[in-house]
Amino acid sequence: MFNRNNLTASFSPAAPWTRLAALLILVALLAGCAADPKAVFTPMPSRTYDKSNLASLLGDQAPVILSYGFEQVEVQQYEGPKNLLLSIEIFKLSDAANAYGLWTRLCDGQPFKIGNDGCSDGLRQMGFWQDRYMVNVLASTIATPEQLESYAQSIASKLPKGGVKPAVAGMAPSKNLAKGGLVYFHEQVAVEKVVSLGANNLLGLSDQTGCVLAQYDLDGAKAELVLIEYPDESAAASGLKTLQNAGLPELLIAGIKGKVVGAVFGTANAEAASQLLAEALK
């Protein structure tokens, strides 16, 4: 997972509004953000980014965000005391599963009760997902937890309620989960810097596959559990066969249950890897 705290760069002009109604809703949400009562924050002009200009905001991270059914993101910055710059990002995704996935990919910190799931480092980031939206509150320098929460809670109160976590995400065991946590994704671009799943989309990942990467510490050895939910059992069986014959580095064990293929990568011993996979596919 990663987060972004370099908020001092200037934003490029937004593209023309092509979905006026949806954008007006997001603008209204941002306009209603509650400022921290203990400090004075000055709003700057909001910016809207879609698929055509997302790279101007996120650079080489844009392909990862696009893989989560990205539709648009509305960005509002607030200038505060002591050169503090708060940036609120409201990502609109194609569905709730993608909102959850983007949250797992972007949010870094301890669990925080907000939205469907939230987390915060208490200093520079707070994020959550709710319905088809993922919200990031980022600070350029150290902020107070109250400053982060004030804006995040204000947005959460105005967004639609609802959203169900993908079932495959619940298959990953919570015991021994490492600090890297769990990431839900569709395409391997979202996790290729963590685990090698082969070149040229070897396993046939797409927006039709729901996948999990969960990192574990097994008696001091690292292990990455990958779960891939294919559209049907035939595709899953084909995916497992390809996986077993691909010679991928650090692949310890692979298996299948219905439409879900599971694999463990890393340096853990064979017994520990087998136990982890068995628990996930039980």
Protein Blocks (a to p, Z undefined) as FASTA:
>chain_A
ZZdfbfkbccddddddfblmlmmmmmmmmmmpccdfkbccdddddddddfklmmmmnmmm
lmmmmmnopabdcddddddehhiacdddddddfblklmmmmmmmmpgcddddehjbdcde
hlmgccddehjbccddddfbdcdfklmmmmmmmmmmmmcceddddfklmmpcfehpafkl
paddfbfklmmmmbcgbehhlnopafkbccddddddeehiacdddddddfblklmmmmmm
mmmmnopghiabdcdehjbccddedjbdfklmmmmmmmmmZZ
